[in-house]
Amino acid sequence: MNVFKGDSSVNIETLQQLASKIGLHRFNDYPSQKMLIHAIQKHRGRDPCFLSDKRYTCNEACEWRASCQKLMAVWLR
């Protein structure tokens, strides 16, 4: 499931649909898109690495790669 709009930004509604589809239903437990993506990654048995320092050395192809490796100000993380 693609969770990005054409500009590679995370679409929260689609992200919540994906979370619900895999069994995560309490969206208020995840106050940010980053935390929700981490929860999805954990639920799938993966390392919750979205927007972490691991992105600088990441070679893994995942559905959030473009958004994760996009440059952004530190205060936005």
C-alpha positions as CSV (number, residue, x, y, z in Angstrom):
1,M,0.0,0.0,0.0
2,N,1.5,3.3,-1.0
3,V,1.2,5.9,1.8
4,F,2.5,8.8,-0.2
5,K,1.0,11.5,-2.3
6,G,2.7,12.5,-5.5
7,D,5.2,14.7,-3.6
8,S,6.4,11.8,-1.5
9,S,4.9,13.2,1.7
10,V,3.2,10.9,4.2
11,N,-0.5,10.8,3.9
12,I,-1.8,10.4,7.5
13,E,-5.2,9.0,6.5
14,T,-3.7,6.3,4.3
15,L,-1.1,5.6,7.0
16,Q,-3.9,5.1,9.6
17,Q,-5.7,2.8,7.1
18,L,-2.6,0.7,6.8
19,A,-2.1,0.6,10.5
20,S,-5.7,-0.5,11.0
21,K,-5.4,-3.2,8.3
22,I,-2.4,-4.8,10.1
23,G,-4.1,-4.6,13.5
24,L,-3.1,-1.3,15.0
25,H,-6.3,0.5,16.0
26,R,-5.5,3.0,18.8
27,F,-4.2,6.0,16.7
28,N,-4.2,8.3,19.7
29,D,-1.4,6.3,21.1
30,Y,0.7,7.6,18.2
31,P,0.6,11.4,18.3
32,S,2.9,11.8,15.3
33,Q,3.3,10.2,11.9
34,K,6.8,9.2,12.9
35,M,5.5,7.3,15.9
36,L,2.8,5.6,13.9
37,I,5.3,4.5,11.3
38,H,7.5,3.2,14.1
39,A,4.6,1.2,15.4
40,I,3.9,-0.2,12.0
41,Q,7.5,-1.1,11.6
42,K,7.6,-2.8,15.0
43,H,4.3,-4.7,14.3
44,R,5.9,-6.0,11.1
45,G,8.9,-7.2,13.0
46,R,11.2,-4.6,11.6
47,D,13.5,-2.1,13.3
48,P,11.6,1.2,14.0
49,C,14.1,3.3,12.1
50,F,11.9,6.0,10.3
51,L,13.6,9.4,10.7
52,S,16.2,8.0,13.1
53,D,19.9,8.4,12.7
54,K,20.0,5.0,11.0
55,R,18.6,6.7,7.8
56,Y,22.1,8.1,7.0
57,T,23.4,4.6,6.4
58,C,20.2,2.8,5.3
59,N,20.3,0.8,2.2
60,E,17.0,-0.9,2.8
61,A,14.2,-0.4,0.2
62,C,11.0,0.3,2.1
63,E,7.9,2.3,1.4
64,W,9.0,5.2,3.5
65,R,12.5,5.5,2.2
66,A,12.1,8.7,0.1
67,S,10.3,10.6,2.9
68,C,12.7,9.3,5.6
69,Q,15.8,10.4,3.7
70,K,14.4,13.7,2.7
71,L,16.3,16.6,4.3
72,M,14.4,18.4,7.0
73,A,15.1,20.7,9.9
74,V,16.0,19.0,13.2
75,W,13.0,20.6,15.0
76,L,10.6,18.9,12.6
77,R,11.8,15.4,13.6
